[in-house]
Amino acid sequence: MTTKRRQSSSYSDELSRYEFVDYTSVSNFEKFVTTIEETLFSWGIKDGSYGIFSNEQLQNHGAAISHPSALEFTRRETLVMGEDAFELTYHHHPLEGQPERKESFPLAADQFYNFGYQQYQPLHRWTGFNRILIMQPNNDSLKKKLFNPGGKSTVDIYQAKQIISACAIAFQNVGCRIPVFVPVGQSRHEMYMGYMLNSNTHDALNETEVRFNMSLTTPLSSELSYLDGLKTLFLQKLRSNREDYAAEKNSLAKPGDDDFWVSAVYTYNLKNWFDENWKIWDEVVKPTSTNNTIKRKISFSDDFESWGDEDDDDADVQLGKQENALQGTLHQLQFGSFNDPLRTLTLSALFPLSQDALFDDAYQTNMDALTAKQWQISRELAPNHQQRAYLSTLLEQAVASWVKDPSNRDYLAPYDDSNDDSTSDSISLMRNLFAPGGTNLNQGNIAGDQQVNFFKSDQVDNVMMALFHSKPYVPKKEDTKSTDYLTTKELGLRLKTGSAVPYRSFLWNLLLYGLEEVSSTSDNGFFKIIWLEVLRKLRWHWENLVPIPDLNPYLYDSSNNDTNFSKTLGIDLRYNILHQKISMVNCCIIRKLQNAPQNGNTTDYDIKPVKHMGTLFDNASSDRQQSNGSKFQNMLEKFVDGTISESAIEDSVSFVASDIEDADSENSDIFLDAVEEGSTSSEEKEESLLPNNTIPEPFVSLPYIPATNSADELEAEAATIKDPKVAEGKSHTHEYLKLLKTGEPMQIPITQDPGFMTEDMINEQADVFESLGTSVIATHQRAKLQSAQLYSDMQAFKAANPFACLEDFVRWHSPRDWIVDEKCEGGGRLSVRMSEPTNIWQELWKCSRRIPCQRQKPLFNVSVEAEKGLYYLETTSIYELFSIMLPTLGLIAYDTLSTHPIARYSKHVANGLSHLGTDLTEFPWDDLRHGKKTFDSIINTIRQQEAMMCHAISLLRKLPGQYDLVDQLLFHDQTIVKEGEERSTVFQLFKNEHGTISKPSYREYVLYSDCKDLTTEGRVLPQRQYAIVKDNEIRILDMHTIDALYC
């Protein structure tokens, strides 16, 4: 026993020294099955789930796939089996705008017509499944390229069955219910065989397997070209299947007609024809043909190039002529592509799934499009890369040239690296948009005026002629149809205050006409030349007192047909500083053109005779006058630049009496006084903002300072009315107020206009007041500076009312400071603040004289302010001009799109414009100017919008008046045609010369039987036959279901 025990122990010890290794080899087939399982798990396909393309996942990522394509709904993975490489592809075909409806019968796929051929796998339509897997050879591997240069794209039957078997095992292990297909035969035939597993479905298909087999007949077989032959073939397959399941003899002998169902789709393709006027569309214009219908091509053939080449009385030609006539008076940028983006329109006549007997009774005798119960229309557009977005490309190039130009690198510091000319020979197509181009683009270090400029004078002349000599813009009569988007004028007021310019105003037109000329030629080096020419023309308008065109000089918009419109000259501070400065010049011109010599008359101005450019220097001034003008101009430039102080002005500027006499003799409004000129601070070019509800303080360029020298005393004394009983400067009599002392009716005087102020002048005045400090003396001085207008009004009131007192003036000028009290003498008394002896009103009334408005010193120096406005414009570079006009650039693009009539009739187009308007309102324009933000987001929105508008225009020209149908086609590839007008319009488009719809491009049939009698109760074994009959082939895809429980 001991010996045996010892032997056993020693034997086990010896065995423990050895390591057991399993040398069982894993076949390539098993590795392939494992790889398939891993790939399916990575895509989330397990336990009946569709993984990454499940409905839940698609809903979560709906915003990212708002414009889906086949590429976005495709996933690929490379698998290897032995020496062969395969690519497993997961395809999903979304049903846009059409929710997944439950099938009439299991696996019937009777709504296969919802799947398109355009960009998705045709197997979606052939099988009726929106999710499929395809296993095909991968010829992209290096091994395939080296040893198999032919590179077969399909596999033989034996290998295809092996792949199907591997997929069946993998599907069983992971619980995949998505069909898989393997290409067989020659690739040009697109033949497939497939497999699908239904396990744990808890329905009638539970524990079944589906096999797919495809056959192709070419040339056509007469037996299978029609429905009868296809039905015979399907019945033969049903009998064979029943034999396999040993069905009853009665069923074997003759399957009843009620055992299967039939569905059909007839498809008609209409290719688009070339039409150079495809973008011209105006729904308001009525057809001009005699029968009051739009003339159409009556033939339906392949010769589409001749379509539209009819007589000139065609409605489309008439529309084009009217549109061209309109564009002759209204400048507008182009948008969209040059060619029609619509490729084809497809009409599908649908015959729904019904029992064979009922189907024969309804359609067999006369089966065509007119007898179909339902129509579906689909469209095919050109690929996105072939659809040119003209407007967005123009804006993109304009902004890029402004950003990247070397002369602008100090202004946009973040872009310095990309502006290095040493690394790039060509910056962009519009590189010379602002700096006119020379013979060498690499001379970036020669900036500004040192460059040699070459440009077409005709282009500049066109812009200048349109800008200064075109007819004024007359707003169209607004359509009563309500829209979901803002007009351009309304949107401009929604932008940040001080950002844009008024709609169709001078600067708007300058930018619009410049872009219009840029778009018509490749020579883009004239924008700076245009700006220089505009500045010369603006100075000519000032010197010749010709109002600047397209500038509303009044504070309130008169385009709203308001009967209470008040023509008050002024500058609208809601717009940018450039518009304010040009408005300043224009207001000064109009002020000089007013009929009455005194200020304050706001009647319509009379235009003086205009001097022509050739006679500007005919009446030259004397040398003395030129020297005085030069001295004044030099002083003005130094004063505006801030290089001269107030004390220096007082010391250096002096004018003799003859200067004033000469100025008066020329009807000049210039009042030359050293003290008054020195009171104005130097202008700074700041883009500060003023709230819309802020009312500026009266302009005080000549502040009230009591006369302290003999010259001022003599001048005031000379202007004062000597006779105490004489009244001058009366405007009209007050309705009910009478003078307290004499009881005479109160006379309302003519008063001085306080003048005009731009945004930077208001801020400058506020800075001056703030710099005075907070002491009592400073407060008193600030009050005096702000009271020049009050002082002038008092003098004019005294001149018009010789026997007036301060109480009379307060009753007229400030009624709230007059307290009505019957107990007091005169029926009232002054308020507490007016009754104080130290009140500035008391002081001003005591020292004021009886001087009418026309003999007072002007509060607003028209000539000086106009020159300062011109100087600001002349020292503004083209880069700064464009940066300030960037918001207006966005508004011009918006106006180009929103004014097209298509925007009023398409809901999707209107919603897109509303979205674009929101983006323009919320865009940080200041960040764009300083290089902190790009313009890409706005450009992309404009590109999408103009593409959508082009699609809508093209579709509405083919389907006139069908706005709902077109809106559906804008966002979906296909849609159902409603009964009534929609169906009638589509019929007019597709009908031939005989008044019917011609032969279909292809026909599709589906025959289906659930074969529920071949299995247990509550379960089915569907059999489906899909056939597509074309001119040169017949393709048949059979679906055969097997009961996996008894296999």
Secondary structure, 3 states (H helix, E strand, C coil): CHHHHHHHHHHHHHHHCCCCCCCCCCCHHHHHHHHHHHHHHHCCCCCCCCHHHCHHHHHHCCHHHCCCCCCCCEEEEEEEECCEEEEEEEEECCCCCCCCCCCCCCCCCCCHHHCCCCCCCCHHHHHCCCEEEEEEECCCCHHHHHHCCCCCCCECHHHHHHHHHHHHHHHHHHCCCCCEEEEECCHHHCEEEEEEEECCCCCCCCCEEEEEEEEEECCCCCCCCCHHHHHHHHHHHHHHHHHHCCCCHHHHHCCCHHHCEEEEEEEEEEECCCCCCCCCCCCCCCCCCCCCCCCCCCCCCCCHHHCCCCCCCCHHHHHHHHHHHHHHHCCCCCCCCCCCCEEEEEEEEEEEEEEHHHHHHHHHCCCCHHHCCEEEEEEEECCHHHCCCHHHHHHHHHHHHHHHCHHHCCCCHHHCHHHCHHHCCCCCCCCCCCCCCCCCCCCCCCCHHHCCCCCCHHHHHHHHHHHHHCCCCCCCCCCCCCCCCCCHHHHHHHCCCCCCCCCCCHHHHHHHHHHHHHHCCCCCCCHHHHHHHHHHHHHHHHHCCCCCCCCCCECCCCCCCCCCCCCCECCCCCCCHHHHHHHHHHHHHHHHHCCCCCCCCCCCCCCCCCCCHHHCCCCCCCHHHHHHHHHHHHHHHHHHHCCCCHHHHHHHCCCCHHHHHHHHHCCCCCCCCHHHHHCCCCCCCCCCCCCCCCCCCCCCCCCCCCCCCHHHHHHHHHHCCCCCCCCCCEEEEEEEEECCCCCCEEEEECCCCCCCCCHHHHHHHHHHHHHCCCCHHHHHHHHHHCCHHHHHHHHHHHHHCCCCCHHHHHHHHCHHHEEECCCCHHHEEECHHHHCCCCHHHHHHHHCCCCCHHHCCCCCCHHHHHHHHHHHHHCCCHHHHHHHCHHHHHHHHHHHHHCCHHHHCCHHHHHHHHHHHHHHHHCCHHHHHCCCCCCHHHHHHHHHHHHHHHHHHHHHHHCCCCHHHHHHHHHCCEEEECCCHHHHHHHHHHECCCCCECCCCEEEEEEEECCHHHCCCCCCCCEEEEEEECCCCEEEEEEEEEECCCC
